[in-house]
């Protein structure tokens, strides 16, 4: 082998011998495959085993004392591990352990509010559980669950048929006809706790149970905790007995897809439904086919009950309108042209009478005062969340709402509408009530929670102009729905067969 020094290196009995290139005879012998000449090293001799043991002190290894100075052992003394971390001089005892911090953050305290959100990104769908703490100004994902299909409807419930104690579960409606119920108390859960419904299997001659198409709406009856209602593309509403995991009753009088349900907060047998046939229905579920219906201007996107007036329900449509319906009358109490596009969600404050929030496909959020029979506009704001899909109010904090949109980079926001000067001026002195018996706000009015001597964040002129509606909302022609049923619009209204 020729190295950079122009020499040939030969390994011979564990030692290295150098041969100059000038030794041409030796080079030719090696090249010809002849036996290489024996290289003798002068002044060297093979070491015996005794010489090696004496040189490295192998005989004394077993006689070393136990008390070795670790600081002199290859300079590794600073890496000593202490059985008691309190004895380590390099550890700051006042600094909290990272593992302890993680455990503390994972605990859910009594001052925390939980937000449940369905998150779709590409083909991936997850169920995210957020922790929101207004006092500490904290918002983070506590844990999430991977869903097998895209969620279209979520409904929280605490009734667990497999346990004697109340739990924390969520029913998920999707493109599939089955309803999956997941246990939120289990972190990293891989499968649902149980499933409502079953697909028909024609080859095995097994009949189906429940819906035959996608589930668009879910509503849990808090007055009768074992009852869950579901609305579907198959134009039916099913009442499920969670204890038996079976269908207790079927409402078949809807003429189109059902995409909104709401149980009455004080009458457990009364159910309001919003349908794509432009009708709101209120049914007495104790009697089969006992219901009343009201015509509205468009396909119903969302229907809720006014818990401050038990005779009224509120519905929003894809025509940009909001309707107030008194179940004792035959026509709507009032109709409001709220947005220029689909009103995709509405939320009524749990403790502030008349405070209504609406969101729309026009990417805006508006606040209204609906106390009395003349709704009044309070403020408007562009949320920069894309097309806003939903809005939900906090049950404990009457002015806190969370909004969700379809913007990829920013699509979720929690806010206190008291940040607006118009909202503070209108609702600040209004006496709070608590008909739903949620956690008490702690103050009689919003002004008591934020006294006048406390400096409130004021809005700039640009913010005020942004909240003002520069042009009045007008009724528009019907558009495709912005809600969950938009994926199921019929291409030909004359055909009875669904074209997806």
C-alpha positions in Angstrom: 0.0 0.0 0.0 1.5 3.4 -1.0 0.9 6.1 1.5 1.6 9.8 1.1 5.1 9.4 2.3 6.0 7.1 -0.6 6.5 4.1 1.5 5.0 0.6 1.7 3.5 -0.4 5.0 3.4 -4.0 6.0 1.7 -5.5 9.0 3.8 -8.2 10.4 3.0 -10.1 13.6 1.2 -7.1 15.1 4.1 -4.6 14.5 4.6 -2.2 11.6 7.7 -2.3 9.5 8.6 0.3 6.9 10.3 -0.5 3.7 11.8 2.1 1.5 10.8 2.3 -2.1 14.5 2.1 -3.0 14.5 -1.6 -2.1 13.4 -2.5 -5.6 14.1 -6.2 -5.1 11.7 -6.4 -2.2 9.0 -4.5 -4.2 9.3 -6.9 -7.1 9.0 -9.9 -4.8 5.8 -8.5 -3.3 4.3 -7.6 -6.7 5.1 -11.1 -8.1 3.2 -12.7 -5.3 6.4 -14.2 -3.7 6.8 -14.5 -0.1 7.7 -11.2 1.5 11.0 -11.1 3.1 11.2 -11.4 6.9 11.7 -8.0 8.5 13.7 -7.9 11.6 13.6 -5.1 13.9 16.8 -4.5 15.7 16.8 -3.8 19.5 13.2 -5.1 19.9 11.9 -8.3 21.3 8.5 -9.8 22.0 7.0 -8.9 25.3 6.0 -11.6 27.7 2.7 -11.8 29.6 4.6 -10.8 32.8 6.0 -7.7 31.1 2.5 -6.6 30.1 1.1 -7.2 33.6 4.0 -5.2 35.1 3.6 -2.3 32.6 -0.1 -1.8 33.1 -0.4 -2.9 36.7 -3.0 -5.6 35.9 -2.2 -7.5 39.1 -3.2 -4.5 41.3 -6.7 -3.9 39.8 -8.4 -6.1 42.4 -6.5 -4.6 45.3 -7.7 -0.9 44.8 -9.4 0.7 47.7 -13.1 1.5 47.6 -12.7 5.1 48.6 -11.8 6.4 45.2 -11.7 10.2 44.8 -14.3 10.7 42.1 -13.0 14.1 41.3 -9.7 12.5 40.1 -11.4 9.8 38.1 -11.0 11.0 34.5 -12.3 14.4 35.5 -15.9 13.1 35.8 -16.5 14.2 39.4 -18.9 17.0 38.4 -21.3 14.4 36.9 -21.9 12.7 40.3 -25.5 11.6 40.8 -27.0 12.3 44.2 -29.5 9.9 45.7 -31.1 13.0 47.4 -31.4 15.8 44.8 -31.4 18.2 47.8 -27.7 17.4 48.3 -26.7 18.4 44.8 -25.1 21.9 45.0 -25.8 22.6 41.3 -29.6 22.3 41.6 -31.7 25.3 42.5 -34.1 24.0 45.1 -36.4 27.0 44.6 -36.8 26.3 40.9 -39.9 24.0 40.3 -39.4 20.7 38.5 -40.5 20.6 34.9 -42.4 17.4 35.5 -44.2 18.9 38.4 -45.2 21.9 36.2 -46.5 19.6 33.5 -48.6 17.7 36.1 -49.9 20.9 37.5 -50.9 22.2 34.1 -52.6 18.9 33.3 -55.0 19.3 36.3 -58.4 20.8 35.7 -59.3 23.2 38.4 -62.7 24.6 39.5 -62.0 28.0 37.9 -61.3 26.4 34.5 -63.8 26.3 31.7 -63.5 23.6 29.0 -64.1 24.2 25.3 -64.8 21.3 23.0 -63.9 21.9 19.3 -63.9 19.7 16.2 -60.8 20.5 14.1 -60.5 19.4 10.5 -57.2 19.9 8.6 -57.0 18.2 5.2 -58.1 14.6 5.7 -57.3 14.6 9.4 -60.0 15.2 12.0 -59.4 15.7 15.7 -61.5 16.5 18.8 -59.7 19.2 20.9 -60.4 19.9 24.6 -59.3 23.4 25.4 -58.8 24.8 28.9 -59.8 28.5 29.3 -59.2 30.4 32.5 -60.3 34.0 32.5 -58.6 34.9 35.7 -55.1 33.7 34.6 -55.7 34.7 30.9 -54.9 31.1 29.8 -56.1 29.2 26.8 -54.4 25.9 25.7 -55.3 22.4 24.4 -55.5 20.0 27.3 -55.7 16.9 25.2 -57.1 15.8 21.8 -58.6 12.7 20.3 -58.1 11.4 16.7 -61.5 10.9 15.0 -62.0 8.3 12.2 -64.2 10.7 10.1 -65.0 14.4 9.7 -67.3 15.7 12.5 -70.5 17.5 11.6 -72.1 17.8 15.0 -70.9 17.7 18.6 -72.9 17.4 21.8 -71.5 17.2 25.3 -73.3 14.9 27.8 -72.6 13.7 31.3 -74.8 10.6 31.3 -72.7 7.4 31.1 -74.8 4.3 30.7 -71.8 2.1 31.7 -71.1 3.8 35.0 -73.1 4.7 38.1 -71.5 8.1 38.3 -71.7 11.0 35.9 -68.9 11.3 33.4 -67.8 13.7 30.6 -68.6 12.4 27.2 -69.3 13.8 23.8 -71.5 12.5 21.0 -70.1 13.0 17.5 -72.2 13.0 14.3 -70.4 12.5 11.1 -70.8 11.5 7.4 -71.5 8.0 8.7 -75.0 7.1 10.0 -73.7 5.9 13.3 -73.2 8.2 16.3 -69.9 7.7 18.2 -69.8 8.6 21.9 -66.3 9.3 23.2 -65.1 9.5 26.9 -63.3 12.8 27.4 -62.0 11.7 30.8 -59.6 9.2 29.0 -56.5 10.8 27.6 -55.2 9.3 24.3 -58.4 7.4 23.8 -58.2 5.2 20.7 -61.8 4.2 20.3 -65.3 5.5 21.3 -66.9 4.3 24.6 -69.9 3.1 22.6 -71.8 3.7 19.3 -75.4 4.4 18.6 -76.8 2.8 15.5 -75.6 0.2 13.0 -75.2 0.0 9.3 -77.3 -2.6 7.5 -75.3 -5.5 6.0 -77.2 -6.9 3.1 -74.8 -9.8 2.4 -75.1 -11.1 6.0 -78.8 -10.1 6.1 -78.3 -7.9 9.1 -80.8 -5.0 9.4 -79.6 -1.5 10.2 -80.4 0.4 13.3 -80.8 4.2 13.5 -80.1 6.6 10.7 -79.4 5.7 7.2 -77.4 8.8 6.3 -75.1 11.4 7.7 -75.9 12.9 11.2 -76.1 16.8 11.1 -77.5 17.7 14.5 -77.4 16.4 18.1 -79.1 17.6 21.3 -78.8 16.1 24.8 -81.9 16.4 27.1 -80.6 17.7 30.4 -84.1 17.3 31.9 -84.2 13.6 31.0 -80.5 12.7 31.0 -80.9 9.3 29.3 -82.4 10.9 26.1 -80.3 12.1 23.1 -81.9 13.5 19.9 -80.3 13.3 16.5 -81.2 14.9 13.2 -80.0 13.5 9.8 -79.8 13.9 6.1 -82.4 11.0 5.9 -85.0 13.6 7.0 -85.7 12.0 10.4 -85.2 12.9 14.0 -84.4 9.9 16.3 -84.7 9.9 20.1 -82.2 7.6 21.6 -82.4 5.8 25.0 -78.8 6.0 26.1 -79.4 3.5 28.9 -80.4 0.8 26.3 -78.4 2.3 23.4 -81.5 1.9 21.2 -84.0 4.1 19.4 -86.9 5.1 21.6 -88.9 7.1 19.0 -88.7 8.4 15.5 -90.1 11.8 14.2 -90.8 11.4 10.4 -92.7 14.5 9.5 -89.7 16.6 8.2 -89.6 17.2 4.5 -85.9 17.9 4.2 -82.6 17.5 6.0 -82.6 18.3 9.7 -79.6 20.3 10.8 -80.5 21.9 14.1 -82.1 20.6 17.4 -82.8 22.2 20.8 -84.5 20.8 23.8 -86.5 23.2 25.9 -84.5 24.2 29.0 -87.5 23.8 31.4 -89.9 21.4 29.6 -88.0 18.1 28.9 -90.6 16.8 26.5 -90.5 19.8 24.1 -88.1 19.7 21.2 -87.4 22.5 18.6 -86.1 21.4 15.2 -84.7 23.5 12.3 -85.0 22.0 8.8 -83.9 22.7 5.3 -87.5 22.9 4.2 -87.5 26.5 5.6 -89.6 25.5 8.6 -89.1 25.6 12.4 -91.1 22.9 14.3 -91.8 22.5 18.0 -92.8 19.0 19.0 -94.3 17.4 22.2 -92.3 14.2 22.2 -94.8 12.5 24.5 -97.2 12.2 21.6 -96.4 10.8 18.2 -96.6 13.5 15.4 -97.8 16.2 17.8 -96.1 19.4 16.6 -96.5 23.0 15.4 -94.5 24.6 12.5 -93.6 28.1 11.4 -92.4 29.3 7.9 -89.2 31.3 7.8 -87.3 33.0 5.0 -84.6 30.4 4.4 -83.2 27.0 5.4 -82.7 26.9 9.1 -79.1 26.9 10.2 -79.6 27.1 14.0 -82.4 27.1 16.5 -82.2 28.0 20.2 -84.6 28.6 23.1 -84.8 32.0 24.9 -84.3 30.9 28.5 -85.4 34.3 29.7 -88.8 33.8 27.9 -89.8 30.1 27.9 -92.4 30.7 25.2 -89.9 31.9 22.6 -87.4 30.3 20.4 -84.9 32.0 18.0 -83.9 30.7 14.6 -81.4 31.9 12.0 -81.4 31.1 8.3 -79.1 31.0 5.2 -81.0 34.1 4.0 -79.2 36.2 6.5 -82.2 36.6 8.8 -83.0 35.9 12.5 -86.5 35.0 13.5 -88.1 35.1 17.0 -91.0 32.7 17.3 -93.6 32.7 20.1 -95.0 29.1 20.4 -98.4 30.5 21.4 -98.8 32.4 18.1 -99.1 31.3 14.5 -96.5 33.8 13.0 -93.1 35.0 14.0 -92.9 37.7 16.6 -90.2 39.6 14.7 -87.9 39.1 11.8 -84.4 40.7 11.6 -82.3 41.2 8.5 -79.1 40.6 10.5 -76.4 39.8 7.9 -75.9 40.0 4.1 -75.0 36.3 4.0 -75.8 33.1 5.8 -76.3 33.4 9.6 -74.3 30.3 10.6 -74.7 30.7 14.4 -76.4 32.5 17.2 -75.7 32.5 21.0 -77.8 34.0 23.8 -76.0 35.1 27.0 -76.8 32.7 29.8 -77.2 35.5 32.4 -77.6 38.8 30.6 -81.2 39.2 29.4 -81.5 40.1 25.7 -77.8 39.9 24.8 -77.7 38.0 21.5 -74.5 37.3 19.4 -74.8 36.3 15.7 -72.1 35.2 13.3 -72.2 34.9 9.5 -70.5 33.7 6.3 -69.8 37.4 5.7 -67.0 36.9 8.3 -68.5 39.3 10.8 -69.8 39.0 14.4 -72.7 41.2 15.6 -74.2 41.9 19.0 -78.0 42.6 19.4 -80.3 43.6 22.2 -83.5 41.5 21.7 -85.3 42.3 24.9 -88.8 43.3 24.0 -90.2 43.0 20.5 -87.8 45.4 18.8 -84.3 44.0 18.4 -81.6 46.7 18.5 -78.2 46.6 16.8 -75.3 47.2 19.3 -72.0 46.5 17.5 -70.3 44.7 14.6 -66.8 43.5 14.2 -64.8 41.7 11.5 -63.2 38.7 13.2 -60.5 37.8 10.7 -61.3 34.1 11.1 -62.5 33.4 7.6 -66.1 32.2 7.2 -67.3 31.9 10.8 -68.8 28.5 11.3 -70.1 28.7 14.9 -70.4 30.8 18.1 -71.0 29.5 21.6 -71.4 31.4 24.8 -69.7 30.5 28.1 -72.3 29.2 30.7 -70.5 30.9 33.6 -69.2 34.1 32.2 -72.2 35.9 30.5 -70.1 38.0 28.1 -67.5 35.5 27.0 -67.9 33.8 23.7 -65.8 31.5 21.5 -65.9 31.6 17.7 -64.6 29.2 15.0 -63.9 29.8 11.3 -62.4 28.2 8.3 -59.2 30.3 7.9 -56.2 27.9 7.9 -53.8 30.2 9.8 -56.2 31.5 12.4 -59.6 29.9 13.0 -60.4 30.0 16.7 -60.9 32.8 19.2 -62.2 33.4 22.7 -63.2 36.9 23.5 -65.1 39.0 26.0 -67.6 41.3 24.2 -67.3 43.8 27.0 -64.1 44.9 25.2 -66.5 47.0 23.1 -67.5 50.4 24.5 -71.0 50.0 22.9 -71.6 46.7 24.7 -70.5 48.1 28.0 -72.7 51.1 27.6 -75.8 49.0 26.7 -75.5 46.0 29.0 -73.2 47.3 31.7 -76.0 48.3 34.1 -78.4 45.6 33.1 -79.3 43.3 36.0 -78.0 39.8 35.5 -80.2 36.7 36.0 -79.5 33.0 36.1 -82.5 31.0 35.0 -80.4 28.0 33.9 -78.8 27.7 37.3 -75.2 27.8 36.0 -72.3 28.9 38.1 -73.1 32.4 39.4 -71.2 35.3 37.8 -70.7 36.8 41.2 -71.9 40.3 40.4 -75.4 41.8 40.0 -74.3 43.8 36.9 -71.4 43.9 34.5 -70.5 47.4 35.8 -70.0 45.9 39.3 -67.5 43.4 37.8 -65.6 46.3 36.1 -66.1 49.4 38.4 -65.9 52.8 36.9 -62.7 53.7 38.7 -60.9 50.8 36.9 -59.5 52.0 33.6 -61.1 50.1 30.8 -59.5 49.7 27.5 -61.0 52.3 25.2 -61.5 51.9 21.5 -59.9 54.0 18.9 -61.9 55.9 16.3 -60.9 53.2 13.7 -62.2 50.5 16.0 -65.5 52.3 16.4 -65.8 52.7 12.7 -65.1 49.1 12.2 -67.8 48.1 14.6 -70.4 50.3 12.9 -72.5 48.9 10.1 -71.8 51.2 7.2 -74.7 49.9 5.2 -77.9 48.4 6.4 -78.4 44.6 6.2 -81.0 43.7 3.6 -82.8 40.5 2.7 -81.1 38.7 -0.1 -81.9 35.9 -2.4 -81.4 32.4 -1.0 -77.8 31.1 -1.2 -76.3 27.7 -0.5 -76.2 27.0 3.2 -73.0 27.7 5.1 -73.8 25.1 7.7 -73.2 21.4 7.8 -75.9 20.6 5.3 -74.0 22.5 2.5 -72.4 19.3 1.6 -75.8 17.7 0.9 -77.5 20.3 -1.3 -79.6 18.8 -4.1 -78.5 19.6 -7.6 -82.0 19.2 -8.9 -84.8 20.3 -6.5 -87.4 18.5 -8.7 -85.8 15.1 -8.1 -86.5 13.2 -5.0 -83.4 11.2 -5.2 -80.5 12.8 -3.3 -77.5 13.8 -5.4 -74.5 14.5 -3.2 
